[in-house]
Amino acid sequence: MRNGIRAVAGLVAALAATTLITACGDTKPAGPDWCPTVPGHQVECGVQSRPLITDKPELGTVAVSYALVRRSNTDAPAAGTIAPNPGGPGVPLIDHAAQATQLSAQLLADHDLLLVDPRGTGLSSPLDCGADEAGYEIGTREYQQQTVARCAEQLGPRAAGYTSAATADDFDAIRARLGIPKLVLYGISYGTYLMPIYAERHPDTVQSIVLSGAYPPEFDLLSRPNAEAVSLALQRICDRSRACDGATAVADLRTVTQRLAAQPLAIAGKHPLVLSESKFATLAFEVASTNVGADPTQPTLMGALPAALHGAANGDDTGLRQWAEQAGSEPTAENLDLFITVACNDYPNLWKRQSPLNERVQQYRDGLATAGSDGVGAFSAEGFSAGMRDGGDACIQWPAVTSAYPGRPASALPNVPVLVISGDLDAITPDANGKRVAAGFPNATFLSVPNTGHVPDLEPSGCVTDLVARFIRTGNPGPTACVDSIPPIAVTPVAH
C-alpha cells in the first residue's frame, strides 16, 4: 500500500509509440537512459504501447516500460521468470532494480527477473491528476474526498483505464512479446491483489505464485481484521519483549482512541496535523506496521506505541505527540494519483456505485451501523473506516466509471503452487486476511512470520527469502522452523 517514486512523464511520452531493446551489463546502457544497470547481468529494456481502454481507441494509449534482468548463467535455458510487483497501487519497480535483484539474488543464476512499471506510474505514462502525497496522508477526510473528486474530474472518461485488470493484461502483453512461456508471480502488498487477477485472467501462463502481505479481493468492508490486528500487535510485542503489559496496552489504546474521537490533538512539526481518532488509526495501523522487523534492534513506531499510549491514557500526551509527529513525517512516495484511481475503480464499497451522492452517504452510514456500538477492535467503526486511505468513504465522490472487481471461486484460479506469507505484527495485511487468501487457491501454503510487519521478506536473517527461493525452485518452501528464531522487536519500556 505504501512506497514508490513518481517518474518523469516527458520521457515516456516520447517513447510511447515505440519498443526499444537494449542490452546492458556492468556499464551504463547505450539505449534508453532509464535502463538500469545490474552488475553481472544483461538487462533488456523496452516500452510496450497499450490501449488505455481496449474498446475505446479514441482515448489513446499508455506506454508500459519494462526491464528484463537476465540470469547470470545464460548457457542454459531459464528455470523460470520472476515477475514481482511491490505494491501501492502506484509503486514503480524499474527505478528499484537494485532492491528487486537483491531480494531475488538466490535465484538469478538460473532465473530471469521481469521488472514492469505498472501503467500510470514510474516510466509507464505516469499519471498526474494533481494529488499531493503528503497532504493526502495527513489531511482530513474532507480533503481526501476533495482530492479524489478533483482527480476524477480531471481524468474524465480516461479514469476507467486504470484498473488492476488492465495492468494484469499489460504484464501479459509484455510476457508474450518477450516469448516467456510462464511467469513466477511475486506480489507484495497490493501486488497480492494484482497477481491473483493476472492468474485468473491468464491461468495458462502462471508457473507459481508468491504473495507476501496478502489480502483477499472480498476483504471486509469495515476493515475489522485490520483494526483487530492493531490490538493483537500490541499484545504480541508486549508479551514477547516483556517491556510492557499487553492487556494494559490494548486498554490504553481504547482509552486514547475514545478521547481522540471527542478531543483531537493538534500536532506540530514538519508536517502539522490534527490527530483525530481516524488520523491516529491511519498512523497506527498503516505507518507503524510498515517495515517492522527489518532491523529488530532499532526503535520503531510500533515499538514506541505502548509507552506513548500509556502516558496519554494517564493524562500525559508528551509521548503521543512525539510519536504522532514522527509518524506524520514518514515519507510517502507512491504515485498517489494511481493509488486513488485503482482503489476507487477496483475496491468494493459500502454504497451502491450507481446511487447519487446523498444516497451513497446514507448507505455508507447504514453500513457503519452494522458494526454495532462496540465498533471494530479498539476503534469506532466510523473512526477506523475514515482512517483507511483507500477505503471507508475516501472514494465516495468517485464516479461510477467501473464496477468493483468481483471475488472469485478457487476454480477460477490455476492449480499451481502458491505461497502466502504474512507478518504477525502486520495490521495492513494481517494474518487473518492472509489465511483467507490462501484458502482461495486450490494448492496454497500459508506461513505466518513472527515479529515482522509489512512486509516480512525484509527481516534480516534471510530466513524468509530462503523459504521463498526454495519455494520458487521446488514448489514447496520446505521446513519453516527458521521463522521461530526471528527475534522480537525493540519495545520502549513502559513505566508503571
N, C-alpha and C positions, 0 to 999 in steps of 0.2 A: 504493500500500500504506500510505502514511502520511498524516498530517494530518487535521484535522477538528475539529468542536466539538460537544459534546453540548448539546441544546436542552432546553427545559422541557416535561416531559410533560403537565402540567396544561392548558396552552393547547390542545394538540392533542386531548386527551380531551374538552374542552368543545366542540370543533368537529367531532368525529368523524362525526356523522350529517348534517352539512350541507355545502353547497358555497356559497362566497361569492365574488362577483366584485366587485372594487373597482378603479376607475380612479384612477390616481395619476400625478402629473407631478413637477415640481420641488419640491413641498411634501409634507409628511407626509400619507400617505393617510388618508382618513376611515374606512376599513374596518378589517380586522384589523391590529393594531398591528405585526405582523411583516412586513407587505408592504413590500418595500424601495423606497426612493426612488432613481431613476436619473435624474439631470439630463438633460433633453432628450428623455425618453422616457415614454410612458404605460406603466404596469405594471398588469397584471390578475392578481390573486391569488385562489387558491381552494383548496379541500380536497375531495378525492375519496375517498369511502368505498369500501373494497375488502375482499373476504373475506380473512381471514388464510390460510385454506386453502380452495380452491374448493369441494371436495366435503364440507367439514366445517363447516357453518354454526354448529354448537354452539360452535366455538372462537372465534367473534366476528369482528370486523373490524379493519382498520387504517385510519387517516386519512392519505392521501398528499397532501402540500401542494405547491403549485406557484406559480411566479411567471412570467408571460409578459411579457417586455420587448418592447414593440412597436417596430418600425423607426421612425426619425425621419421618413421620408417616407411618410406614411400615405395620400397621394393616389393611390398606385399599389399594385397587389397585391404581396404579399411575394414576393421571389425565392426564398425558402426559409425554413425554421425550423430553427435550430441547437439541438440538444439535447445539452448536454455532461454528462459525468459525470467528476468529478475524482478518483475512485479510492477507496481504502480496502481492502476494503469498510467503509463506516462514515463516509464524508466527506459532510456536508451541503453544500448549494450555495446555498440561498436567502440565508443569512446572509453569503455571499461574493459577492453580486450585483455589487458594485463591481469585484472582481477578474475575475469572469466577463465582464462587459461590456468591461473594458479589454482582455482577451485577444481579444475578438471585435470590437473597436472599428471596424476597417476595413470590417466587413460590416453594421453596424447601421443604415446609411442605408436599405437595402432588404431586410434580413433580420430576422426576429423571433428572439428568444432565449428558449427554454423552459427554465427552471430548476426541477428537481424534486428534492426531498429524498427519497432512497430510503426505502422502508419501514424503520422501525426506527432512523432517525437524524434529527437536526435537528428539523424541525417535522412529521415524519411518524411519529407514535406512537413516539417514541424508546424503544428497547429498553433495559432496565436489569436485568441479572441479577447485579449486584454485582461485576463485574470492575473491576480497578484498572489504569488505563493505565500509569502509571509503574512499578508493581510488576511488571506482566506484561513490560514492556520489559526491565527489568534483572534480574528474578528468575530463579531456577534453572528448569531444565526441569521438575522435580518440581512447583514452584509453578505453572508454566503449566498442566501437566496437571490439577492440582487445581482451578485456576480454571475450566478447561473443564468438568470433571466437575460442579462446583457449578452452573455456568450451565445445563447440560443438565438437572440435577435440578430446578432452579427452574422452568425453562420447561416441562418435561414434554412433552406432545404438541404444544404450541404451537411447539416448536423447529423443526418441519418446515415452518413457514410462512415461514422466512427463507432464500430461495434467490434466485439470480440470475434464474432463470426467472420467479419471481413478481414480482420487481422490474421485469423487462422488460415483463411483462403490465400492470403498473401504469402504466408510461410510455405504453403503447399506449392504455390506457383514457382517460388524460388527453388524449392526442392526438385520439382520437375525440370526446371531449366538447367539445373546442375547435374541432372541424371542420378540423383541419390535415390536408391530404391526405398529405403525406410529410415525413419528418424528415431533416435532415443530422445524423448521429450523430457525436459528437465525444467519444471515450473517451480518458482519461488513466489510465495505470497499471491498477488493477483495472477501470477503465472500458473498457479494451481487451479484457477478458474478458467484461464485461457486454454491450457494444454488439453484438458478433457474435451473442450469444444472442438479443438483440432482433431482429437482422436475420434470423436463422434462423427465428424464430417468427412474424415479421410482415414477410416479404420485400417485400410489395407496398406497404409504407408507408415505404420507405427511398429517399432521393434520392441520398445519397453517404455515405461513412464516412471519418473521420479517426481514426487510432489512434496515440497518442503514448506511448511507453514500453510496448511491447506484449509480451504473452506468450501462447502458444497454450493451448487447453484441454487438450491432451495433453502438457503440459510434462514434462520429465524428472523422475522421482520422486526421484532422488538429487541434483537441482539442480546437475548438473555444469556447465552453461553459466554459472550464477551464480558458482560457485567459480572457474572458469577466468577469468571476467571480472575478478575482483579482481586476479589476476596481470597480466592484459592491461592494465588501467587503470594499474597501477604502471609497467609497461613504457612505456606511451604518455606519461604525464606526465613521466617522467624524460627520455625521448628528446626530447620537444618543448621542455621547459624548459631542459635541459642542467644542471639543478641537482643531478642525481643520475644514477647509472648504473642502467638498467632491469634488467639481468641481476642486479646486486647486490641491488636492491630485492626482486626475486622470490625470490632465495636467502635473503635476510633474513626474508622473510615465512614461508617454510617452516621456517626455524630457530625463529622465535618461536612459530609455531603448535604445533610439536612440544614446545617447552618448556612452553607453557601447558597442553597436554594432560596433562603429567606434574606440573607445579607451577603451579597457578593463582595469580594475584596478587590480593591484597586491595587494592581501590581506595577511597580515602576520598573526601570531598567532599560536596556537597549530596545526592547520591543514591549512597550507598556500594554497591559491587557486588563480586562475585568475578569477576575476569577470567580465565575458563577459555577453552579453545580455542573452545567453542561460543559463549560470550558475545562473544569477540573477533570471531568470524565475523559475528554479528548487527551489531555496530558497524561492521565493515569493509565488508561488502557492502551493508548497508541504510542505516544512518545516514550513512556517509561518501559514499554515492552521491547522496544527496538534494540537489537544487538546485545541483549542481556546474555552474559556468558562468554562473550568474545574475549574478555580478559577478566577472569573471576576475581583477581586480586585488586582490581581498580574500582574506585567508587562509581556507582551508577545511580540514576534517578530512582530506579526501583529499590535499590538497597538503602537509599536515604529516606524513602517514603514512610516507613513505620515511625521513625523518630519525628518527622515533620507532622504527621497526623496526631501523634500522641501529645505533642506540645500544643497544637491547635485545639484539640479536644479538651485540653485543660486550661484554655484561656491565653496561651502564648502563641501568636501567629508568626513569630520571627522565622522559625524554620520553614513553615509552609510558604511564606512569602519568598524566601530564598530559593526554595525548591521550585516554585512556580516561575520565578524569574529565569532560572536556569533552563527549565523545560520549555518555556516560551521562546527561548533564544536558540534552541536547537535548529540547525539549518534544514530547510525543506528544499528539495531540488527536483522533484518530479515535474514533468510538464503538466501543470495544473489544468490547462485548457483541455488536454486529452483526458486527464483524470475525470474532469467534470462530464465530458461528452460521453465517454464509455460508461461511467457509473449511471448517469441519468438515462442512457439508452438501454442498458442491459439489465440492471438490477430491478427486482420486483419492489413494489411499494405497498403501503397500507391504503392507498387510494386507487381508484379506477382511472386509468390514463385518459379516457375519453370524457371524463367529467370536467365541468368548468371549475375555476379555481375555488370559488366559495364552497362547492360541494367537496372538492378534494380536501379542503381544510377540515370540514366536518367529518369526513371519512377517516382522516388521519387521527383526529381526536377520539373517534369511536374505537379505532384500533388500539390506541394507547390505553384506553379504559379497560381493555381485556386483561391487562396485567394485574388489575386489582389494586387495592390500597397498599399492598406490600412492595409494589414496584418491581424492579429487576436487580438482583444482587443487593448491594448496599445503596442503590440509587433509586430515585423515582424513575418511572418509565419515561416521563416527559424529559427529565434532565439528561438521562443517558442517551436517549434517541437523538436529542439535539446536539449531543457531543460526537455523533457519527458524521464525519466529514463527507462520506459517500453514502450515507443512509439517513434514517429518520425522515425529516421533511426538507432536507437540503435541496432536493430536486423538484419540489412541489410546483415551481413555476416553469419547469421544462416542458416544452410542447410534446404532444404525443406523436413524435415522428417515427418511432419504432415501437415494437412490443417487447416486453421483458423477455430475456432469453429463458426458455422453459426448462424445468427439470427434466431428467431423462431416466428411463429404466436401465438397469445394468445390461440388458440385452442390446442396448444401442451402442455399447462400448466394446472395443475389441478385446478378445480374450488373450491379453498379453501380460507379462509380469509387471506389477505396479508396486512401488514402494512409497508409502505415505509416512512422512516424518513430522512430528510436532514437538515444539519445546514445551515443557510442562510449566514454565513460567510465562508463557505467551498468552496475552489477553486479546491480541489482534486476531490470531487464528488459533484458538485454544484446542486442547486435546479433544474436547467433545466434538468439535467440528471436524477434526482430522479423522476421528473414528467414523463419522458419517460418510466422509469422502471414501474411505477405504471400503466401507460396506457397499458402496455403489458400483464397485468393479467386480467382475467375476473372479479375478485372480490377484488379490492385493494383500500386502503385508503392511501392518501398521506398527510404527515404533514411536513411543514417547521418550523423549530425551530429557532427563532430569537436569535442573539447574541451568536451563537455556531458555531464551525467549524467542524473539522473532528476528533472525532465522537461526535454527540450531546448527546449520552447516558451519557457522562461523566459530564454533567452540575450538580452542587452540590445540587440543590434544591430538587431533587428527582422527579420532575415533569415528566421527560421523562421516567424514569424507572417505575414510577407508571402507566403511559399510556401503556407501553409495557406489564407490568404484567397484567393489566386489559384486554388488547387485547388477550394475550395468554390464559387467563381464559375464556373469553366470545366470542372471535372472533370480538370484537369491542373495540376501545380504549375509547369510551365514550366521555364526554366533554373534550375539549383540551384547554380551556381558560387559564390553568395554564402556558402555554408557554409564554403568554403575560407578565408575571411577571418576566421572566428571565432578569436580569439586563444587561445593556451594558457593554462591556469590558473596562478596563482602557486603555486610549489612551494618549500618550505623547503630551502635548500641543505644538502647532506649533506657533512659534513667527512670526509675520508679521511686 
